Amino acid sequence: MTSTLRRVQRPLLAVDAPFVLYRSFFALPDSIKGVDGHSVNALLGAANVLLRIAADRGPRAIVVCFGADAADYRVSLFPSYHADRPPVPDALAWQFEQAPDFFAAFGWSCETSADVEADDLLGSLAATESAGGGTTLILTGDRDMYQCAGDRVSVLFLKSGLSGFEEVDPDEVQRRYGIPPALVPDFIALRGDPSDGLPGAPGIGPKTAAELLVKHGSLDAVVANAGGERPRIAAALADNAEQLQAFREIATLRTVQLERPGDRETDLDGGAAAARRFGLNRLAERLENAEQLSDL
């Protein structure tokens, strides 16, 4: 069904802006400077990624999402959530500040929130688009977003460095994890998530987590039937039952009310002008010489 929908509909492209900027910053040298001496490597890399995907997938609109680094409600559930993440480098922090206006010059909309994270906005956009009969591509490098995969939603998972992306649909989630997308938060709770600082259940890795969920159907059922498992696993589940519930809530996206974005084409002229302002002259030349995205 998904492939048929994509042939007749132009998808919404929802972008995990913090991840794309981080990835670009560490993939390109920060010696790439703008006219005022600031590093502009993250802006350049992010623009290149979005332009490439826009040319390939022809989205009806692009929405870049920014949110809280660690939403208060998640920290209240587990104080160590995101606690071990290093501070944002100054050169990247400046580019984060410039990014919304830079992206807007390309005709790309921006959703931002101080209360929820970019992931929550991405999931909310996908839900809104699906409710309106559309399809969504979520561009991210966060596997938590696999929970959104469905008939009308796919995840474009960005690989590390500059090596491109992979499309992840429900069948691919099942192949990778051994569970359907709806159980991804339960899976994360059991297995843990080092990038978010979630330890999971002691001694339970991805294979065992998947086996338990396939056998019992949910985290609640896994915990309720812990006594029937091997002693080591039973103890890990029983001793950490309350914390595992908190981990699942942290991993589950929080849906917020968003308006469905209207159609909006990428503005090559506006992007070229913004690139010039930031001293990204080679990017500006490409945009100025292109009549359409496929020419880039």
C-alpha positions in Angstrom: 0.0 0.0 0.0 2.8 2.4 0.9 4.5 2.2 -2.5 1.2 2.8 -4.3 0.4 5.9 -2.2 3.8 7.3 -3.0 3.3 7.0 -6.7 0.2 9.2 -6.6 0.9 11.5 -3.7 3.8 13.9 -2.9 4.9 13.3 0.7 5.4 15.8 3.4 9.1 15.8 4.5 9.4 16.3 8.2 13.0 17.0 9.3 14.8 16.4 12.6 16.7 19.7 12.3 18.9 19.2 15.4 20.1 15.8 14.2 20.8 17.0 10.6 22.7 20.0 11.9 24.8 17.9 14.4 25.5 15.3 11.7 26.6 18.0 9.2 28.7 19.8 11.8 30.8 16.7 12.6 30.9 15.5 9.0 32.3 18.7 7.5 35.3 20.7 8.8 34.4 23.7 11.0 37.1 25.6 9.0 34.3 26.3 6.5 33.7 29.9 7.4 31.2 32.5 6.4 31.7 36.1 5.5 31.9 37.1 9.2 34.3 34.4 10.3 31.7 32.1 11.8 31.7 28.4 10.9 28.9 27.5 8.5 29.6 23.8 7.9 26.4 22.7 9.7 24.2 25.0 7.6 26.0 23.9 4.4 25.7 20.2 5.1 22.1 20.5 6.2 21.1 22.4 3.1 22.9 19.9 0.9 21.1 17.0 2.5 17.7 18.5 2.3 18.1 19.7 -1.3 19.3 16.2 -2.3 16.3 14.5 -0.7 13.9 17.1 -2.0 15.2 16.4 -5.6 14.9 12.7 -5.1 11.5 12.5 -3.3 9.7 15.6 -4.6 8.0 16.5 -1.3 4.9 18.7 -1.3 6.5 20.7 1.5 9.4 20.5 3.9 9.0 21.2 7.6 12.1 21.4 9.9 11.5 20.8 13.5 13.3 22.1 16.6 12.4 21.4 20.2 13.7 21.1 23.8 16.9 19.1 24.2 15.4 17.3 27.1 11.7 17.8 27.7 10.9 18.4 31.4 8.4 15.6 31.6 11.0 13.1 30.5 13.7 14.4 32.9 11.1 14.2 35.7 10.6 10.5 34.9 14.4 9.8 34.8 16.8 12.6 35.9 19.7 11.0 34.0 17.9 11.4 30.7 20.3 13.1 28.3 22.5 14.0 31.3 25.7 12.6 29.7 25.4 14.4 26.4 28.3 16.8 25.8 27.6 20.5 25.5 26.9 22.0 22.1 30.1 23.4 20.6 30.0 27.2 20.3 30.5 27.0 16.6 27.5 24.8 16.3 25.4 26.8 18.8 25.7 29.9 16.6 24.5 27.9 13.5 21.6 26.6 15.5 20.5 30.2 16.1 20.8 31.0 12.4 19.2 27.8 11.0 15.4 28.7 11.2 15.9 31.9 9.1 18.3 30.1 6.8 15.9 27.3 6.2 13.0 29.7 5.8 14.8 31.4 2.9 14.5 28.1 1.0 10.7 28.0 1.5 10.9 25.4 4.3 8.6 25.8 7.2 9.7 25.6 10.8 8.0 24.0 13.8 9.5 24.7 17.2 8.6 24.1 20.9 10.2 24.7 24.3 8.0 22.1 25.9 8.4 19.0 23.7 11.3 17.7 21.7 11.8 17.7 17.9 10.9 14.0 17.8 7.5 14.7 19.3 6.9 17.4 16.6 8.0 15.0 13.9 5.5 12.3 15.1 2.8 14.9 15.5 3.3 16.2 12.0 3.1 12.6 10.6 -0.1 11.9 12.5 -1.7 15.1 11.2 -0.6 14.4 7.7 -2.0 10.8 7.9 -5.3 12.1 9.3 -5.5 14.4 6.3 -4.9 11.5 3.8 -1.3 12.3 3.1 2.0 10.5 3.5 5.1 11.5 5.4 8.8 10.9 5.2 10.6 11.6 8.6 14.2 12.5 8.1 16.2 11.6 11.2 19.0 9.6 12.6 17.1 8.6 15.7 15.8 5.0 15.8 13.2 6.0 18.3 11.3 7.3 15.3 10.8 3.8 14.0 7.6 3.7 16.1 6.0 6.1 13.5 6.5 3.7 10.6 3.2 2.7 9.0 1.2 2.6 5.8 1.5 6.3 5.4 4.7 7.0 7.2 8.3 6.0 6.5 11.5 7.0 8.2 14.4 8.2 6.1 17.2 7.1 8.4 20.4 9.2 8.0 23.6 7.2 8.2 26.7 8.6 9.9 29.0 10.9 8.1 28.0 11.8 4.5 27.0 8.3 3.5 23.3 8.9 2.6 20.1 7.4 4.1 18.0 4.3 4.2 14.2 4.1 4.0 12.6 2.3 6.9 9.0 1.1 6.7 7.1 -1.3 9.0 8.5 -4.4 7.3 12.1 -3.0 7.8 11.4 -2.3 11.5 10.2 -5.9 11.8 13.3 -7.2 10.0 15.7 -5.1 12.1 14.1 -5.5 15.6 11.9 -8.5 15.3 8.9 -6.5 16.4 6.3 -4.2 14.8 6.7 -0.4 15.1 4.0 -0.1 17.8 6.3 -2.0 20.2 9.4 0.1 19.6 8.9 2.1 22.9 8.5 -1.2 24.8 11.6 -2.6 23.1 13.6 0.5 24.0 12.5 0.3 27.6 13.8 -3.3 27.9 16.9 -3.0 25.8 17.9 0.6 26.8 19.0 3.5 24.7 22.6 4.7 25.4 22.1 7.9 23.4 19.3 9.0 25.7 21.0 7.6 28.9 18.4 4.9 29.4 20.0 1.7 30.8 17.1 -0.6 30.1 16.7 -3.9 32.1 20.0 -5.2 33.4 21.3 -8.0 31.3 18.6 -7.8 28.6 19.9 -7.0 25.2 18.0 -6.5 21.9 17.6 -10.2 21.1 16.1 -11.1 24.5 14.0 -7.9 24.5 12.4 -8.8 21.1 11.9 -12.5 22.2 10.1 -11.4 25.3 7.8 -8.9 23.4 7.0 -11.5 20.7 6.2 -14.0 23.4 4.0 -11.8 25.6 2.9 -8.9 23.4 3.8 -5.9 25.5 6.0 -4.6 28.2 3.1 -4.8 30.7 2.6 -8.5 29.9 6.3 -9.2 30.0 6.6 -7.7 33.5 3.3 -9.4 34.6 4.7 -12.8 33.5 8.2 -12.3 34.7 8.0 -15.2 37.1 7.8 -17.6 34.2 11.2 -16.5 32.8 14.7 -17.7 33.6 15.7 -16.5 37.1 18.2 -13.9 35.9 15.6 -12.3 33.5 12.8 -12.7 36.0 14.8 -10.8 38.6 15.8 -8.0 36.2 12.2 -7.5 35.3 10.7 -7.7 38.8 13.4 -5.5 40.4 13.1 -2.7 37.7 9.4 -2.9 36.8 8.5 0.7 37.8 11.6 2.1 36.1 10.9 0.1 32.9 7.4 1.7 32.7 9.1 5.2 33.0 11.6 4.3 30.2 8.7 3.3 27.9 6.9 6.6 28.6 10.1 8.5 27.8 10.5 6.6 24.6 6.9 7.1 23.5 6.4 10.2 21.4 4.1 12.8 22.9 1.5 14.1 20.3 0.8 17.8 20.2 -1.8 19.6 18.1 -0.4 21.0 14.8 -1.9 22.3 11.7 -1.4 20.4 8.5 1.2 22.3 6.4 0.1 23.6 3.0 2.0 22.8 -0.2 5.1 24.9 -0.6 7.8 24.4 -3.2 11.5 24.8 -2.4 12.6 28.4 -3.3 15.9 28.1 -5.2 16.3 31.9 -5.6 15.6 32.6 -1.9 18.0 29.8 -0.9 20.7 31.3 -3.2 20.3 34.7 -1.6 20.6 33.2 1.9 23.7 31.2 0.9 25.3 34.4 -0.4 24.6 36.2 2.9 26.4 33.4 4.8 29.3 33.3 2.4 28.3 29.9 1.0 29.1 31.0 -2.5 29.5 27.6 -4.2 26.1 26.6 -2.9 24.7 29.9 -4.1 26.1 29.3 -7.6 24.6 25.9 -7.8 21.2 27.2 -6.8 21.4 30.2 -9.2 22.3 28.0 -12.1 19.6 25.4 -11.4 16.2 25.8 -13.0 14.7 23.0 -10.8 15.8 20.8 -8.0 16.8 17.9 -10.3 19.5 20.2 -11.8 21.4 20.5 -8.5 
